[in-house]
Amino acid sequence: MDIVLYTIFLTTTVMLILVPGPAAITIAGQGASNSSKKAFMGVLGVASADVIFFALSSTGIASLILTSSLLFSVIKWFGVAYLLYLGFTALFGKAGAIKVSVKSKEMSRKKLFSQGILVQLANPKALMYFSALLPQFIDPSAPIFLQMVIMGTTCLIADIVVYSLFSRLGEKLAKQQLKAWMVTAINKVAGITLVSVGISMASLEYGK
């Protein structure tokens, strides 16, 4: 794989992951409530979801899904429902889906992993991202499989590194012993963000 092309791919991938989204907010919340070490299971959950999306895209299955109105709708509305659930729970739930307090109840590693993989699988834009991204960096004259392995491994490592930073950030915020109203405010902002993403996803039209 051409080094210049790979550098552009790596930079693009990292920048897109760094943009705060539902997965980043969720992982930061896990780090705040469970410590960044334990929240690594959530990071692996998000990374696993992206591995699935990458596999679908690289084998051409993603193209079939994206050309099917029914399948696209199923994925889209699943994503909308789950993101709205997380958002409204953060806004109105007593415990809040996004926790930034060290006093919050910890979750099991299995639940952390499940939450991570679900919040990422609930975002069909991630599937479209891989479908649109991969073809731009493939050199038809070079071995396709090797290129896919390189890009897939790069995405996996980038996911683990960046989302681990988010979990560490959440842990640091929690250790500052924020006052109750600040914790509530952060949960509200996180909830509004998740609801906004869900609403935006609901307005996404098939084929657009």
C-alpha positions in Angstrom: 0.0 0.0 0.0 1.4 3.4 -1.0 2.8 5.2 2.1 1.3 8.6 1.1 -2.2 7.0 0.5 -1.9 5.2 3.8 -0.9 8.3 5.7 -4.0 10.1 4.3 -6.2 7.2 5.3 -4.7 7.1 8.8 -5.1 10.8 9.3 -8.7 10.8 8.0 -9.7 7.8 10.2 -8.2 9.3 13.4 -9.8 12.7 12.8 -13.2 11.2 12.3 -12.9 9.1 15.5 -11.8 12.1 17.4 -15.0 14.0 16.6 -17.2 13.5 19.7 -20.2 11.3 19.0 -22.5 8.9 20.9 -19.7 6.3 21.3 -17.2 8.8 22.6 -19.8 10.1 25.1 -20.7 6.6 26.2 -17.1 5.6 26.7 -16.3 8.7 28.6 -19.3 8.0 30.9 -18.0 4.5 31.4 -14.6 5.7 32.4 -16.1 8.2 34.8 -18.2 5.6 36.6 -16.0 2.5 36.3 -12.4 3.7 35.9 -10.7 3.8 32.5 -9.1 0.4 33.1 -12.5 -1.4 33.5 -14.1 0.8 30.8 -11.6 -0.8 28.4 -14.3 -3.4 27.9 -16.5 -0.7 26.5 -13.7 0.4 24.2 -13.4 -3.1 22.9 -17.2 -3.2 22.3 -17.0 -0.1 20.1 -14.0 -1.4 18.3 -15.8 -4.8 17.8 -18.7 -3.0 16.2 -16.4 -1.2 13.8 -14.7 -4.5 13.0 -18.1 -5.8 12.0 -18.8 -2.7 9.9 -15.4 -3.0 8.2 -15.9 -6.7 7.4 -19.3 -5.9 5.9 -17.9 -3.1 3.8 -14.8 -5.0 2.7 -16.8 -8.0 1.5 -19.3 -5.9 -0.4 -22.2 -6.8 1.9 -22.4 -3.1 2.9 -23.2 -2.1 -0.6 -26.1 -4.5 -0.7 -27.5 -3.1 2.5 -27.1 0.5 1.4 -28.9 -0.3 -1.9 -31.8 -1.9 -0.1 -34.4 0.5 1.2 -35.9 -2.0 3.7 -32.6 -3.1 5.2 -31.4 0.5 5.4 -34.6 1.5 7.2 -34.3 -1.3 9.7 -30.7 -0.3 10.6 -31.6 3.4 10.7 -34.6 3.0 13.0 -32.8 0.7 15.3 -30.1 3.3 15.6 -32.6 6.1 16.2 -34.5 4.1 18.9 -31.3 3.2 20.8 -29.8 6.6 20.7 -33.0 8.3 21.8 -33.3 5.7 24.6 -29.8 6.6 25.8 -30.4 10.3 25.4 -33.8 10.4 27.3 -32.4 8.2 30.0 -29.5 10.6 30.5 -32.0 13.6 30.6 -34.7 12.2 32.8 -33.4 9.0 34.4 -32.4 9.2 38.1 -29.1 7.6 37.4 -28.5 8.9 33.9 -27.2 6.8 31.0 -24.0 9.0 30.9 -22.5 9.0 34.4 -19.6 11.2 35.4 -19.7 10.7 39.2 -17.4 8.3 41.0 -20.4 7.5 43.2 -22.3 6.1 40.3 -23.0 2.3 40.4 -20.5 0.4 38.5 -21.4 -2.0 35.7 -20.1 -5.5 34.9 -17.4 -5.9 32.2 -20.0 -7.8 30.2 -22.5 -4.9 30.4 -19.7 -2.4 29.5 -18.8 -4.4 26.4 -22.5 -4.8 25.4 -23.2 -1.1 25.8 -20.1 -0.2 23.7 -20.9 -2.5 20.9 -24.6 -1.6 20.8 -24.1 2.2 20.8 -21.8 1.8 17.8 -23.9 -0.7 16.0 -26.9 1.6 16.4 -25.2 4.1 14.1 -25.7 3.2 10.4 -23.6 6.2 9.5 -20.5 4.2 10.7 -21.4 1.6 8.1 -21.8 4.2 5.4 -18.5 5.7 6.5 -16.6 2.5 5.8 -18.5 1.9 2.6 -17.6 5.4 1.3 -14.1 5.5 2.7 -12.5 2.2 1.7 -12.9 2.5 -2.1 -11.1 5.8 -2.0 -7.9 4.2 -0.6 -7.7 0.9 -2.5 -5.1 0.5 -5.2 -6.6 -1.9 -7.8 -3.1 -2.7 -9.1 -2.0 -4.0 -5.7 -3.2 -7.0 -3.7 -6.7 -6.1 -2.4 -6.7 -8.5 0.5 -3.4 -7.2 2.0 -4.7 -3.6 1.7 -7.9 -4.6 3.5 -5.9 -6.2 6.3 -3.7 -3.1 6.7 -6.6 -0.7 6.8 -8.7 -2.9 9.0 -5.9 -3.3 11.5 -5.3 0.5 11.4 -9.0 1.2 12.2 -9.0 -1.3 15.1 -5.9 0.2 16.6 -7.1 3.8 16.1 -10.4 2.9 17.8 -8.7 1.4 20.8 -6.3 4.3 21.3 -8.7 7.1 20.8 -11.6 5.7 22.7 -9.2 4.7 25.5 -8.4 8.4 25.7 -12.1 9.3 26.0 -12.5 6.8 28.9 -9.5 8.3 30.6 -10.9 11.8 30.1 -14.2 10.7 31.8 -12.3 9.2 34.7 -10.3 12.4 35.2 -13.5 14.5 35.1 -15.1 12.2 37.8 -12.0 12.5 40.0 -12.4 16.3 40.1 -15.3 15.6 42.5 -17.7 17.8 40.6 -20.6 19.3 42.5 -24.0 17.6 42.0 -25.4 20.4 39.7 -22.3 20.1 37.5 -22.8 16.4 37.2 -26.4 16.9 36.3 -25.5 19.6 33.7 -23.0 17.3 32.0 -25.5 14.5 31.9 -28.1 16.9 30.4 -25.6 18.0 27.7 -24.7 14.4 27.0 -28.4 13.5 26.8 -29.3 16.4 24.5 -26.3 15.4 22.2 -27.5 11.8 21.9 -31.1 12.9 21.3 -29.9 15.4 18.7 -28.0 12.7 16.9 -31.0 10.4 17.0 -33.2 13.0 15.5 -30.7 13.8 12.8 -30.4 10.1 12.0 -34.2 9.9 11.7 -34.2 12.7 9.1 -31.6 10.8 7.0 -33.4 9.8 3.8 -32.6 6.6 2.0 -30.1 7.0 -0.8 -28.9 10.4 0.6 
